């Protein structure tokens, strides 16, 4: 029905790659929206000053170091976005890199 929204939220508004064994909640939401509710358009909307993306950008290089076990595991979904931003914008201040990662993510 036009004008209605089926909303799902998560840290950093990430949509993980398809994997039937991990991070299945987001996939289940999308599948339900498409198959049961017949949703035709899906929007992934982020926001500025996103704490989840900030955590991603500040993750320690040592992957065994976890301050937040669940959050760190989740935001690692965005590592390809972080890598792209850092490779293409290494000369920018970290605040600008964060803004770019919010968009790339």
Backbone as XML, in Angstrom:
<?xml version="1.0"?>
<chain id="A" units="angstrom">
  <residue number="1" name="UNK">
    <atom name="N" x="0.843" y="-1.170" z="0.000"/>
    <atom name="CA" x="0.000" y="0.000" z="0.000"/>
    <atom name="C" x="0.897" y="1.244" z="0.000"/>
  </residue>
  <residue number="2" name="UNK">
    <atom name="N" x="0.695" y="2.171" z="-0.914"/>
    <atom name="CA" x="1.519" y="3.384" z="-0.965"/>
    <atom name="C" x="1.455" y="4.175" z="0.337"/>
  </residue>
  <residue number="3" name="UNK">
    <atom name="N" x="2.596" y="4.753" z="0.675"/>
    <atom name="CA" x="2.638" y="5.578" z="1.875"/>
    <atom name="C" x="2.957" y="4.832" z="3.146"/>
  </residue>
  <residue number="4" name="UNK">
    <atom name="N" x="3.177" y="3.551" z="3.064"/>
    <atom name="CA" x="3.503" y="2.756" z="4.246"/>
    <atom name="C" x="4.958" y="2.339" z="4.203"/>
  </residue>
  <residue number="5" name="UNK">
    <atom name="N" x="5.508" y="2.114" z="5.382"/>
    <atom name="CA" x="6.908" y="1.689" z="5.464"/>
    <atom name="C" x="7.027" y="0.487" z="6.388"/>
  </residue>
  <residue number="6" name="UNK">
    <atom name="N" x="7.805" y="-0.466" z="5.975"/>
    <atom name="CA" x="8.174" y="-1.606" z="6.808"/>
    <atom name="C" x="9.624" y="-1.351" z="7.185"/>
  </residue>
  <residue number="7" name="UNK">
    <atom name="N" x="9.877" y="-1.078" z="8.450"/>
    <atom name="CA" x="11.180" y="-0.580" z="8.889"/>
    <atom name="C" x="11.943" y="-1.638" z="9.673"/>
  </residue>
  <residue number="8" name="UNK">
    <atom name="N" x="13.212" y="-1.757" z="9.364"/>
    <atom name="CA" x="14.136" y="-2.581" z="10.141"/>
    <atom name="C" x="15.348" y="-1.719" z="10.449"/>
  </residue>
  <residue number="9" name="UNK">
    <atom name="N" x="15.818" y="-1.774" z="11.673"/>
    <atom name="CA" x="16.977" y="-0.967" z="12.058"/>
    <atom name="C" x="18.052" y="-1.853" z="12.658"/>
  </residue>
  <residue number="10" name="UNK">
    <atom name="N" x="19.294" y="-1.443" z="12.435"/>
    <atom name="CA" x="20.413" y="-2.110" z="13.087"/>
    <atom name="C" x="21.563" y="-1.122" z="13.214"/>
  </residue>
  <residue number="11" name="UNK">
    <atom name="N" x="22.585" y="-1.515" z="13.928"/>
    <atom name="CA" x="23.759" y="-0.669" z="14.109"/>
    <atom name="C" x="24.360" y="-0.355" z="12.741"/>
  </residue>
  <residue number="12" name="UNK">
    <atom name="N" x="24.551" y="0.913" z="12.446"/>
    <atom name="CA" x="25.176" y="1.412" z="11.219"/>
    <atom name="C" x="24.354" y="1.140" z="9.956"/>
  </residue>
  <residue number="13" name="UNK">
    <atom name="N" x="23.107" y="0.709" z="10.112"/>
    <atom name="CA" x="22.232" y="0.421" z="8.969"/>
    <atom name="C" x="22.931" y="-0.405" z="7.898"/>
  </residue>
  <residue number="14" name="UNK">
    <atom name="N" x="23.548" y="-1.480" z="8.311"/>
    <atom name="CA" x="24.294" y="-2.334" z="7.385"/>
    <atom name="C" x="23.424" y="-3.461" z="6.852"/>
  </residue>
  <residue number="15" name="UNK">
    <atom name="N" x="23.636" y="-3.780" z="5.587"/>
    <atom name="CA" x="23.013" y="-4.946" z="4.970"/>
    <atom name="C" x="24.157" y="-5.881" z="4.614"/>
  </residue>
  <residue number="16" name="UNK">
    <atom name="N" x="24.312" y="-6.961" z="5.389"/>
    <atom name="CA" x="25.445" y="-7.860" z="5.150"/>
    <atom name="C" x="25.286" y="-8.658" z="3.864"/>
  </residue>
  <residue number="17" name="UNK">
    <atom name="N" x="26.409" y="-9.138" z="3.323"/>
    <atom name="CA" x="26.330" y="-10.029" z="2.162"/>
    <atom name="C" x="25.538" y="-11.287" z="2.529"/>
  </residue>
  <residue number="18" name="UNK">
    <atom name="N" x="24.956" y="-11.920" z="1.544"/>
    <atom name="CA" x="24.160" y="-13.120" z="1.784"/>
    <atom name="C" x="25.011" y="-14.217" z="2.409"/>
  </residue>
  <residue number="19" name="UNK">
    <atom name="N" x="24.520" y="-14.767" z="3.494"/>
    <atom name="CA" x="25.166" y="-15.883" z="4.186"/>
    <atom name="C" x="24.083" y="-16.537" z="5.029"/>
  </residue>
  <residue number="20" name="UNK">
    <atom name="N" x="23.791" y="-17.799" z="4.762"/>
    <atom name="CA" x="22.704" y="-18.458" z="5.479"/>
    <atom name="C" x="23.061" y="-18.829" z="6.914"/>
  </residue>
  <residue number="21" name="UNK">
    <atom name="N" x="24.309" y="-18.655" z="7.307"/>
    <atom name="CA" x="24.718" y="-19.055" z="8.648"/>
    <atom name="C" x="25.004" y="-17.881" z="9.581"/>
  </residue>
  <residue number="22" name="UNK">
    <atom name="N" x="25.251" y="-16.702" z="9.034"/>
    <atom name="CA" x="25.592" y="-15.552" z="9.870"/>
    <atom name="C" x="24.735" y="-14.356" z="9.474"/>
  </residue>
  <residue number="23" name="UNK">
    <atom name="N" x="24.468" y="-13.512" z="10.449"/>
    <atom name="CA" x="23.773" y="-12.247" z="10.206"/>
    <atom name="C" x="22.485" y="-12.456" z="9.411"/>
  </residue>
  <residue number="24" name="UNK">
    <atom name="N" x="21.684" y="-13.412" z="9.826"/>
    <atom name="CA" x="20.500" y="-13.773" z="9.055"/>
    <atom name="C" x="19.304" y="-12.868" z="9.321"/>
  </residue>
  <residue number="25" name="UNK">
    <atom name="N" x="19.325" y="-12.085" z="10.386"/>
    <atom name="CA" x="18.172" y="-11.249" z="10.728"/>
    <atom name="C" x="17.851" y="-10.266" z="9.613"/>
  </residue>
  <residue number="26" name="UNK">
    <atom name="N" x="18.848" y="-9.573" z="9.103"/>
    <atom name="CA" x="18.609" y="-8.586" z="8.052"/>
    <atom name="C" x="18.097" y="-9.264" z="6.784"/>
  </residue>
  <residue number="27" name="UNK">
    <atom name="N" x="18.676" y="-10.396" z="6.440"/>
    <atom name="CA" x="18.203" y="-11.148" z="5.279"/>
    <atom name="C" x="16.767" y="-11.604" z="5.452"/>
  </residue>
  <residue number="28" name="UNK">
    <atom name="N" x="16.415" y="-12.022" z="6.661"/>
    <atom name="CA" x="15.048" y="-12.457" z="6.933"/>
    <atom name="C" x="14.063" y="-11.298" z="6.785"/>
  </residue>
  <residue number="29" name="UNK">
    <atom name="N" x="14.451" y="-10.130" z="7.257"/>
    <atom name="CA" x="13.593" y="-8.948" z="7.129"/>
    <atom name="C" x="13.358" y="-8.619" z="5.659"/>
  </residue>
  <residue number="30" name="UNK">
    <atom name="N" x="14.426" y="-8.630" z="4.873"/>
    <atom name="CA" x="14.303" y="-8.311" z="3.448"/>
    <atom name="C" x="13.460" y="-9.365" z="2.732"/>
  </residue>
  <residue number="31" name="UNK">
    <atom name="N" x="13.705" y="-10.638" z="3.047"/>
    <atom name="CA" x="12.932" y="-11.713" z="2.424"/>
    <atom name="C" x="11.446" y="-11.575" z="2.754"/>
  </residue>
  <residue number="32" name="UNK">
    <atom name="N" x="11.128" y="-11.301" z="4.011"/>
    <atom name="CA" x="9.731" y="-11.140" z="4.420"/>
    <atom name="C" x="9.094" y="-9.950" z="3.699"/>
  </residue>
  <residue number="33" name="UNK">
    <atom name="N" x="9.825" y="-8.847" z="3.640"/>
    <atom name="CA" x="9.287" y="-7.654" z="2.978"/>
    <atom name="C" x="8.966" y="-7.939" z="1.512"/>
  </residue>
  <residue number="34" name="UNK">
    <atom name="N" x="9.874" y="-8.624" z="0.837"/>
    <atom name="CA" x="9.696" y="-8.883" z="-0.598"/>
    <atom name="C" x="8.649" y="-9.960" z="-0.851"/>
  </residue>
  <residue number="35" name="UNK">
    <atom name="N" x="8.768" y="-11.088" z="-0.160"/>
    <atom name="CA" x="7.897" y="-12.228" z="-0.464"/>
    <atom name="C" x="6.513" y="-12.123" z="0.173"/>
  </residue>
  <residue number="36" name="UNK">
    <atom name="N" x="6.452" y="-11.733" z="1.431"/>
    <atom name="CA" x="5.158" y="-11.704" z="2.119"/>
    <atom name="C" x="4.418" y="-10.385" z="1.907"/>
  </residue>
  <residue number="37" name="UNK">
    <atom name="N" x="5.152" y="-9.283" z="1.984"/>
    <atom name="CA" x="4.504" y="-7.974" z="1.884"/>
    <atom name="C" x="4.515" y="-7.398" z="0.472"/>
  </residue>
  <residue number="38" name="UNK">
    <atom name="N" x="5.220" y="-8.065" z="-0.439"/>
    <atom name="CA" x="5.307" y="-7.636" z="-1.841"/>
    <atom name="C" x="5.905" y="-6.233" z="-1.987"/>
  </residue>
  <residue number="39" name="UNK">
    <atom name="N" x="6.881" y="-5.927" z="-1.148"/>
    <atom name="CA" x="7.580" y="-4.641" z="-1.229"/>
    <atom name="C" x="8.367" y="-4.595" z="-2.533"/>
  </residue>
  <residue number="40" name="UNK">
    <atom name="N" x="8.267" y="-3.490" z="-3.248"/>
    <atom name="CA" x="8.967" y="-3.352" z="-4.527"/>
    <atom name="C" x="10.212" y="-2.475" z="-4.423"/>
  </residue>
  <residue number="41" name="UNK">
    <atom name="N" x="10.233" y="-1.587" z="-3.469"/>
    <atom name="CA" x="11.364" y="-0.671" z="-3.327"/>
    <atom name="C" x="11.943" y="-0.776" z="-1.927"/>
  </residue>
  <residue number="42" name="UNK">
    <atom name="N" x="13.256" y="-0.951" z="-1.865"/>
    <atom name="CA" x="13.945" y="-1.031" z="-0.578"/>
    <atom name="C" x="14.929" y="0.125" z="-0.497"/>
  </residue>
  <residue number="43" name="UNK">
    <atom name="N" x="14.846" y="0.863" z="0.582"/>
    <atom name="CA" x="15.756" y="1.978" z="0.825"/>
    <atom name="C" x="16.618" y="1.649" z="2.027"/>
  </residue>
  <residue number="44" name="UNK">
    <atom name="N" x="17.908" y="1.858" z="1.890"/>
    <atom name="CA" x="18.822" y="1.739" z="3.025"/>
    <atom name="C" x="19.245" y="3.163" z="3.346"/>
  </residue>
  <residue number="45" name="UNK">
    <atom name="N" x="18.834" y="3.628" z="4.502"/>
    <atom name="CA" x="19.055" y="5.023" z="4.868"/>
    <atom name="C" x="19.976" y="5.098" z="6.072"/>
  </residue>
  <residue number="46" name="UNK">
    <atom name="N" x="21.056" y="5.822" z="5.914"/>
    <atom name="CA" x="21.983" y="6.056" z="7.013"/>
    <atom name="C" x="21.835" y="7.481" z="7.509"/>
  </residue>
  <residue number="47" name="UNK">
    <atom name="N" x="22.731" y="7.880" z="8.384"/>
    <atom name="CA" x="22.688" y="9.241" z="8.911"/>
    <atom name="C" x="24.100" y="9.696" z="9.245"/>
  </residue>
  <residue number="48" name="UNK">
    <atom name="N" x="24.260" y="10.980" z="9.379"/>
    <atom name="CA" x="25.574" y="11.518" z="9.719"/>
    <atom name="C" x="25.866" y="11.279" z="11.198"/>
  </residue>
  <residue number="49" name="UNK">
    <atom name="N" x="27.138" y="11.334" z="11.534"/>
    <atom name="CA" x="27.601" y="11.111" z="12.905"/>
    <atom name="C" x="27.128" y="9.755" z="13.448"/>
  </residue>
  <residue number="50" name="UNK">
    <atom name="N" x="27.228" y="8.754" z="12.600"/>
    <atom name="CA" x="26.788" y="7.405" z="12.946"/>
    <atom name="C" x="27.811" y="6.744" z="13.871"/>
  </residue>
  <residue number="51" name="UNK">
    <atom name="N" x="27.383" y="6.382" z="15.055"/>
    <atom name="CA" x="28.270" y="5.743" z="16.023"/>
    <atom name="C" x="28.774" y="4.387" z="15.560"/>
  </residue>
  <residue number="52" name="UNK">
    <atom name="N" x="27.948" y="3.655" z="14.812"/>
    <atom name="CA" x="28.375" y="2.357" z="14.303"/>
    <atom name="C" x="29.491" y="2.478" z="13.285"/>
  </residue>
  <residue number="53" name="UNK">
    <atom name="N" x="29.377" y="3.437" z="12.378"/>
    <atom name="CA" x="30.424" y="3.649" z="11.379"/>
    <atom name="C" x="31.669" y="4.222" z="12.054"/>
  </residue>
  <residue number="54" name="UNK">
    <atom name="N" x="31.467" y="5.054" z="13.061"/>
    <atom name="CA" x="32.623" y="5.571" z="13.807"/>
    <atom name="C" x="33.375" y="4.426" z="14.475"/>
  </residue>
  <residue number="55" name="UNK">
    <atom name="N" x="32.647" y="3.474" z="15.045"/>
    <atom name="CA" x="33.298" y="2.306" z="15.651"/>
    <atom name="C" x="34.056" y="1.519" z="14.588"/>
  </residue>
  <residue number="56" name="UNK">
    <atom name="N" x="33.448" y="1.330" z="13.424"/>
    <atom name="CA" x="34.115" y="0.634" z="12.324"/>
    <atom name="C" x="35.434" y="1.312" z="11.981"/>
  </residue>
  <residue number="57" name="UNK">
    <atom name="N" x="35.401" y="2.616" z="11.834"/>
    <atom name="CA" x="36.607" y="3.351" z="11.445"/>
    <atom name="C" x="37.671" y="3.327" z="12.538"/>
  </residue>
  <residue number="58" name="UNK">
    <atom name="N" x="37.262" y="3.124" z="13.788"/>
    <atom name="CA" x="38.207" y="3.116" z="14.906"/>
    <atom name="C" x="38.533" y="1.723" z="15.424"/>
  </residue>
  <residue number="59" name="UNK">
    <atom name="N" x="38.093" y="0.683" z="14.700"/>
    <atom name="CA" x="38.418" y="-0.681" z="15.133"/>
    <atom name="C" x="39.931" y="-0.856" z="15.176"/>
  </residue>
  <residue number="60" name="UNK">
    <atom name="N" x="40.423" y="-1.494" z="16.223"/>
    <atom name="CA" x="41.865" y="-1.765" z="16.280"/>
    <atom name="C" x="42.280" y="-2.677" z="15.129"/>
  </residue>
  <residue number="61" name="UNK">
    <atom name="N" x="43.502" y="-2.494" z="14.653"/>
    <atom name="CA" x="44.008" y="-3.353" z="13.578"/>
    <atom name="C" x="44.118" y="-4.801" z="14.026"/>
  </residue>
  <residue number="62" name="UNK">
    <atom name="N" x="44.342" y="-5.017" z="15.320"/>
    <atom name="CA" x="44.419" y="-6.365" z="15.878"/>
    <atom name="C" x="43.006" y="-6.914" z="15.968"/>
  </residue>
  <residue number="63" name="UNK">
    <atom name="N" x="42.656" y="-7.805" z="15.052"/>
    <atom name="CA" x="41.279" y="-8.301" z="14.989"/>
    <atom name="C" x="40.870" y="-9.097" z="16.223"/>
  </residue>
  <residue number="64" name="UNK">
    <atom name="N" x="41.835" y="-9.495" z="17.059"/>
    <atom name="CA" x="41.494" y="-10.231" z="18.274"/>
    <atom name="C" x="41.137" y="-9.301" z="19.426"/>
  </residue>
  <residue number="65" name="UNK">
    <atom name="N" x="41.351" y="-8.016" z="19.248"/>
    <atom name="CA" x="41.060" y="-7.044" z="20.292"/>
    <atom name="C" x="39.602" y="-6.605" z="20.182"/>
  </residue>
  <residue number="66" name="UNK">
    <atom name="N" x="38.800" y="-6.959" z="21.174"/>
    <atom name="CA" x="37.373" y="-6.617" z="21.160"/>
    <atom name="C" x="37.019" y="-5.817" z="22.401"/>
  </residue>
  <residue number="67" name="UNK">
    <atom name="N" x="36.549" y="-4.614" z="22.182"/>
    <atom name="CA" x="35.988" y="-3.841" z="23.277"/>
    <atom name="C" x="34.520" y="-4.192" z="23.420"/>
  </residue>
  <residue number="68" name="UNK">
    <atom name="N" x="33.864" y="-4.319" z="22.276"/>
    <atom name="CA" x="32.450" y="-4.675" z="22.223"/>
    <atom name="C" x="32.336" y="-5.919" z="21.348"/>
  </residue>
  <residue number="69" name="UNK">
    <atom name="N" x="32.166" y="-7.073" z="21.956"/>
    <atom name="CA" x="32.165" y="-8.318" z="21.186"/>
    <atom name="C" x="31.114" y="-8.335" z="20.077"/>
  </residue>
  <residue number="70" name="UNK">
    <atom name="N" x="29.873" y="-8.052" z="20.414"/>
    <atom name="CA" x="28.799" y="-8.144" z="19.431"/>
    <atom name="C" x="28.852" y="-6.997" z="18.427"/>
  </residue>
  <residue number="71" name="UNK">
    <atom name="N" x="29.069" y="-5.783" z="18.912"/>
    <atom name="CA" x="29.119" y="-4.621" z="18.018"/>
    <atom name="C" x="30.302" y="-4.726" z="17.069"/>
  </residue>
  <residue number="72" name="UNK">
    <atom name="N" x="31.476" y="-5.062" z="17.608"/>
    <atom name="CA" x="32.662" y="-5.160" z="16.751"/>
    <atom name="C" x="32.465" y="-6.205" z="15.664"/>
  </residue>
  <residue number="73" name="UNK">
    <atom name="N" x="31.899" y="-7.355" z="16.022"/>
    <atom name="CA" x="31.650" y="-8.400" z="15.031"/>
    <atom name="C" x="30.682" y="-7.897" z="13.960"/>
  </residue>
  <residue number="74" name="UNK">
    <atom name="N" x="29.660" y="-7.165" z="14.381"/>
    <atom name="CA" x="28.668" y="-6.659" z="13.439"/>
    <atom name="C" x="29.259" y="-5.618" z="12.496"/>
  </residue>
  <residue number="75" name="UNK">
    <atom name="N" x="29.946" y="-4.611" z="13.041"/>
    <atom name="CA" x="30.424" y="-3.526" z="12.172"/>
    <atom name="C" x="31.534" y="-3.981" z="11.230"/>
  </residue>
  <residue number="76" name="UNK">
    <atom name="N" x="32.154" y="-5.116" z="11.517"/>
    <atom name="CA" x="33.172" y="-5.643" z="10.594"/>
    <atom name="C" x="32.580" y="-5.974" z="9.226"/>
  </residue>
  <residue number="77" name="UNK">
    <atom name="N" x="31.261" y="-6.062" z="9.148"/>
    <atom name="CA" x="30.603" y="-6.237" z="7.853"/>
    <atom name="C" x="31.004" y="-5.088" z="6.927"/>
  </residue>
  <residue number="78" name="UNK">
    <atom name="N" x="31.264" y="-3.932" z="7.498"/>
    <atom name="CA" x="31.621" y="-2.752" z="6.718"/>
    <atom name="C" x="33.099" y="-2.597" z="6.420"/>
  </residue>
  <residue number="79" name="UNK">
    <atom name="N" x="33.921" y="-3.597" z="6.731"/>
    <atom name="CA" x="35.361" y="-3.478" z="6.479"/>
    <atom name="C" x="35.707" y="-3.162" z="5.017"/>
  </residue>
  <residue number="80" name="UNK">
    <atom name="N" x="34.998" y="-3.721" z="4.023"/>
    <atom name="CA" x="35.309" y="-3.328" z="2.645"/>
    <atom name="C" x="35.099" y="-1.828" z="2.395"/>
  </residue>
  <residue number="81" name="UNK">
    <atom name="N" x="34.081" y="-1.240" z="3.004"/>
    <atom name="CA" x="33.845" y="0.203" z="2.862"/>
    <atom name="C" x="34.968" y="0.986" z="3.523"/>
  </residue>
  <residue number="82" name="UNK">
    <atom name="N" x="35.367" y="0.553" z="4.714"/>
    <atom name="CA" x="36.469" y="1.217" z="5.422"/>
    <atom name="C" x="37.748" y="1.153" z="4.589"/>
  </residue>
  <residue number="83" name="UNK">
    <atom name="N" x="38.041" y="-0.019" z="4.055"/>
    <atom name="CA" x="39.255" y="-0.203" z="3.255"/>
    <atom name="C" x="39.250" y="0.722" z="2.043"/>
  </residue>
  <residue number="84" name="UNK">
    <atom name="N" x="38.124" y="0.790" z="1.362"/>
    <atom name="CA" x="37.999" y="1.651" z="0.177"/>
    <atom name="C" x="38.239" y="3.109" z="0.544"/>
  </residue>
  <residue number="85" name="UNK">
    <atom name="N" x="37.619" y="3.564" z="1.616"/>
    <atom name="CA" x="37.769" y="4.964" z="2.037"/>
    <atom name="C" x="39.218" y="5.266" z="2.396"/>
  </residue>
  <residue number="86" name="UNK">
    <atom name="N" x="39.848" y="4.380" z="3.169"/>
    <atom name="CA" x="41.227" y="4.627" z="3.592"/>
    <atom name="C" x="42.197" y="4.591" z="2.415"/>
  </residue>
  <residue number="87" name="UNK">
    <atom name="N" x="41.983" y="3.673" z="1.482"/>
    <atom name="CA" x="42.873" y="3.571" z="0.318"/>
    <atom name="C" x="42.750" y="4.785" z="-0.599"/>
  </residue>
  <residue number="88" name="UNK">
    <atom name="N" x="41.539" y="5.258" z="-0.781"/>
    <atom name="CA" x="41.307" y="6.342" z="-1.736"/>
    <atom name="C" x="41.423" y="7.736" z="-1.124"/>
  </residue>
  <residue number="89" name="UNK">
    <atom name="N" x="41.457" y="7.820" z="0.209"/>
    <atom name="CA" x="41.422" y="9.126" z="0.867"/>
    <atom name="C" x="42.368" y="9.199" z="2.053"/>
  </residue>
  <residue number="90" name="UNK">
    <atom name="N" x="43.529" y="8.576" z="1.930"/>
    <atom name="CA" x="44.457" y="8.495" z="3.065"/>
    <atom name="C" x="44.937" y="9.857" z="3.542"/>
  </residue>
  <residue number="91" name="UNK">
    <atom name="N" x="44.930" y="10.869" z="2.682"/>
    <atom name="CA" x="45.418" y="12.185" z="3.071"/>
    <atom name="C" x="44.398" y="13.053" z="3.782"/>
  </residue>
  <residue number="92" name="UNK">
    <atom name="N" x="43.159" y="12.612" z="3.826"/>
    <atom name="CA" x="42.116" y="13.417" z="4.466"/>
    <atom name="C" x="42.127" y="13.243" z="5.979"/>
  </residue>
  <residue number="93" name="UNK">
    <atom name="N" x="41.660" y="14.255" z="6.704"/>
    <atom name="CA" x="41.520" y="14.109" z="8.155"/>
    <atom name="C" x="40.525" y="12.987" z="8.483"/>
  </residue>
  <residue number="94" name="UNK">
    <atom name="N" x="40.674" y="12.387" z="9.646"/>
    <atom name="CA" x="39.829" y="11.247" z="10.025"/>
    <atom name="C" x="38.345" y="11.609" z="10.033"/>
  </residue>
  <residue number="95" name="UNK">
    <atom name="N" x="38.003" y="12.838" z="10.390"/>
    <atom name="CA" x="36.594" y="13.260" z="10.399"/>
    <atom name="C" x="36.000" y="13.205" z="8.981"/>
  </residue>
  <residue number="96" name="UNK">
    <atom name="N" x="36.780" y="13.596" z="7.989"/>
    <atom name="CA" x="36.322" y="13.537" z="6.595"/>
    <atom name="C" x="36.223" y="12.087" z="6.119"/>
  </residue>
  <residue number="97" name="UNK">
    <atom name="N" x="37.177" y="11.258" z="6.537"/>
    <atom name="CA" x="37.126" y="9.837" z="6.182"/>
    <atom name="C" x="35.874" y="9.195" z="6.772"/>
  </residue>
  <residue number="98" name="UNK">
    <atom name="N" x="35.529" y="9.575" z="7.997"/>
    <atom name="CA" x="34.326" y="9.049" z="8.645"/>
    <atom name="C" x="33.088" y="9.419" z="7.832"/>
  </residue>
  <residue number="99" name="UNK">
    <atom name="N" x="32.986" y="10.661" z="7.408"/>
    <atom name="CA" x="31.836" y="11.097" z="6.603"/>
    <atom name="C" x="31.748" y="10.307" z="5.300"/>
  </residue>
  <residue number="100" name="UNK">
    <atom name="N" x="32.897" y="10.084" z="4.672"/>
    <atom name="CA" x="32.911" y="9.309" z="3.429"/>
    <atom name="C" x="32.488" y="7.867" z="3.672"/>
  </residue>
  <residue number="101" name="UNK">
    <atom name="N" x="32.941" y="7.285" z="4.769"/>
    <atom name="CA" x="32.582" y="5.896" z="5.068"/>
    <atom name="C" x="31.085" y="5.768" z="5.345"/>
  </residue>
  <residue number="102" name="UNK">
    <atom name="N" x="30.487" y="6.782" z="5.954"/>
    <atom name="CA" x="29.037" y="6.764" z="6.169"/>
    <atom name="C" x="28.308" y="6.682" z="4.835"/>
  </residue>
  <residue number="103" name="UNK">
    <atom name="N" x="28.856" y="7.321" z="3.811"/>
    <atom name="CA" x="28.225" y="7.306" z="2.488"/>
    <atom name="C" x="28.515" y="6.011" z="1.741"/>
  </residue>
  <residue number="104" name="UNK">
    <atom name="N" x="29.761" y="5.549" z="1.795"/>
    <atom name="CA" x="30.154" y="4.332" z="1.078"/>
    <atom name="C" x="29.487" y="3.108" z="1.686"/>
  </residue>
  <residue number="105" name="UNK">
    <atom name="N" x="29.364" y="3.098" z="3.001"/>
    <atom name="CA" x="28.773" y="1.971" z="3.711"/>
    <atom name="C" x="27.337" y="1.780" z="3.289"/>
  </residue>
</chain>
